[in-house]
Amino acid sequence: MPATFKEYEGADDDAKIMAWIADVLGDADALPHDTLHENLKSGVVLCNLVNVVQPNSVKKVSKLPSPFPQRENVRAFIEAVRAIGVPDAENFDTDDLFEGRNMRQVALCLVSLGRKLHDVEDYDGATWVKHAVRKLGNSDGKKFEVKEDALWGKSNAEYVATRHN
């Protein structure tokens, strides 16, 4: 895993997210496991993350190793990021993380949260890059907008039109 978010170059998406979380928390050792799932399953890291962004968003963070309090931590995080402005379509369900059923949705939620942090008052820590907008067309730039994500980028895939006769 990269030591900091700034060193994400060449890392996989989970490693980028873990590095970002470590930057927000200000602790490179906050994520001791190799996988995103292992690091986040208990919900403790997630609750700590959202409490750095907006203090006291999650008032009670349980460090008990049993499933019920861990699920409560995850639920509390989900509600806190919803309050910050992460859309439900980009949020996840407790089982997505706890059971490891849909880690892609968990990753989407964290990236969405990172982008929303640009709008959180009094937060000046690490964020995900907002979409850069390049204007094309007439001089006032209103005709076309091409959104480019500086972090995830566009794929190198090329669209090839085919004709079916």
Buried (B, 14 or more C-beta within 10 A) or exposed (E): BBEEBEEBEEBEBBBBBBBBBBBBBEEEEBBEEEBBBEBBBBBBBBBBBBBBBBEEBBEEBBEEEEEEBBBBBBBBBBBBBBEBBBEEEBBBBBEBBBEBEBBEBBBBBBBBBBBBBEEBEEBEEBBBBBBEEEEEEEEEEEEEEEEEBEBEEEEEEEEEEEEEE
